[in-house]
Amino acid sequence: MHQTTKSALSQLKQLCPNQSSVAVCLNQLRQAKIQFLNLGNIIICPQYRFILIFKQRKLMEIETFSA
């Protein structure tokens, strides 16, 4: 994983720790001015190539993806 991606992932995990609600994560992303696409149980952050996966409205994991 690229260093920039690691620091961005670290920042994202601070903004949205495990078990955070969807609403808290959305608010945190907005405040940090991180662009995202909300698909309900999945939030995609294309700028950093992260996918936040929720189960029963709680954050379960953060995955990275490549184009």
N, C-alpha and C positions, 0 to 999 in steps of 0.2 A: 504494500500500500504506500502511496506517495506521502511524503512528510506533510504537505499542505492538507491532504485528506485526513491524516491522523489528527492534526490540530483542529480541523473543522469537526471531526467526529467527536473529539474530546469536548469541544465547545457545545456541540449539540447534546451530548450526554449530560452536560451540566444544566442546559436549558430544559431538557426533557428526560429526567431520570426514569428508570424502569418503574412501572406501575403508575406513571403520570396519566391523568385523564386526557382525552382527546382535546377538550376545551382548553386545558392548561397549556398543552403543547402548541395549539393553534395561536393562543395569545402570546406565548413566548417567541414563536417564529415571527409573528407580526412585529413585536417590539424590537426584535433583532434585525428586522428588515430582510429576512430570508424569504425568498420566493418559494411558494409551495403549491401543490395541487392536492386538494382534499378530496379523496375518493371514499370517504366514510371510515372504513376500518383500515385504510391505508393512506398515508400522506407521503407524497413524493416531493423531494427537494432536488430539482434537476440541476441547479447551479452547483451543488456539492455532490450530486449523484448518490443521495441517500433515500432509503425507503423506510418509513416508520410503520411498523405493523402493530395493530391494536387488536385485542381480543376482549370482548365485553367492556369496551370503552376504556381499557387500560393499556398502556404501552407495554408490549411484550418484547420487542426487539427492534434494533436498527440495523439494516442491511445496506451494503454498498452495491452499486451496479455500474456497469460500463456500457458505453454507447454501442 
